Amino acid sequence: VIGNPPYIAHQELVPQDIPEDVQEELKESGEFDAIKDAYKSDLREYCERVWDYELYKKSDIYLYFFFRGMDLLRPNGTLTYITSNAWLDVGYGKRLQEFLLDEGNISAIMDTRQHRVFDEADVNTTITIAQNATEEPADRNHGVHFLEVKAEYGEIAEPDAITELLHVGPQSRKEDYNEGR
């Protein structure tokens, strides 16, 4: 699963299939807040039902994408998301951190505080790479790489550069691939 979930703050979370003009009508009729609350409740209930994690009411939408993305993975599947980096240092990110440590096998978290990836988005981002967990918790997450990327992603986006950043073994990833690993 590869994605760039939308950046929608919890205050703005509404069902995305409601057109703007209908939202305005619902606001005028006073029904809109109830629809927003029900939508947020449905998102939280999904995480609790499927993963047994209760997310905070103030969680932004991209957190829910992590839970859904991990749910979609096959055994040993990989999830790679570029998201806001807020989940690393705000209160509502605690449950996602716990989830990824408990249910995932995190390969890398690349933080880009110095350069914005998207000019039009006023957020600092991370690229998170994780697999769904197939081992016991004690046997995974021992090789998590937290990388602070000081260059722009375009400067390191070449496959060899990414491989070098994530290299953890005695051989390069390219050699592993060539040898069929």
Salt bridges, closest charged atoms under 4 A:
GLU24 OE2 - LYS27 NZ 3.63
ASP71 OD2 - ARG68 NH1 3.09
ASP89 OD2 - ARG113 NH2 3.34
GLU98 OE2 - LYS94 NZ 3.82
GLU98 OE1 - ARG95 NE 3.89
ASP111 OD2 - ARG113 NE 2.57
ASP122 OD1 - ARG116 NH1 2.88
GLU152 OE2 - HIS115 ND1 3.96
ASP176 OD1 - ARG181 NH1 3.49
GLU179 OE1 - ARG181 NH2 2.87
